[in-house]
Amino acid sequence: MGLSFILLMIVLGLLLIAVEFFLMPGTLVAAVTGMILLVSGVVMGFSTTPYGLELLAASSVVTIALLAGGYRTLGAKGVSLDSALDGKVNELNEEERQNIKTGDMGIAFGDIKPTGKAIINGIMYAVYSQGGFIDDKANITVVSVASNKVTVKIA
């Protein structure tokens, strides 16, 4: 094994580590393959050439630089999700609450057993059945409206 082959292994290993940090973080395939190539290249450099320490020092410096650059990149705000969801689950918004009241009529949109969907006043709502199973396309009546629950029964 010549010095050029050993240098090729080390450079390819460093490139794979750089790909892991900067192009596809989190997969570990490139990083593990890169580390195997890097360590193999340095070990072969020690065993077959007189430049083992130089190869170790150079590859260590470049690896540390890649780790520092990768840490800065992965720790940056541009890589991680920073926003938070502020919606409410199963809570009627103001428009929906104004368009529905007790006594309104609607049609079941699919089976309601005991939860399902219904179209009431042209708007689809998640609804709860007061008396059990309600078939698809059955006429329904709104029994009660709470901030997070619309209860219906068969009309």
Buried (B, 14 or more C-beta within 10 A) or exposed (E): EEBEEBBEBBBBBBBBBBBBBEEEBEEEEBBEBBBEBBBBBBBBBBEBBEBBEEBBEBBEEBBEEBEEEBEEEEEEEEEEEEEEEEEEEEEBEEEBBEBBEEEBEBEBBEBBEEEBEBBBEEEEBBBBBBEEEBEEEBEBBBBEBEEEBBBBBBE
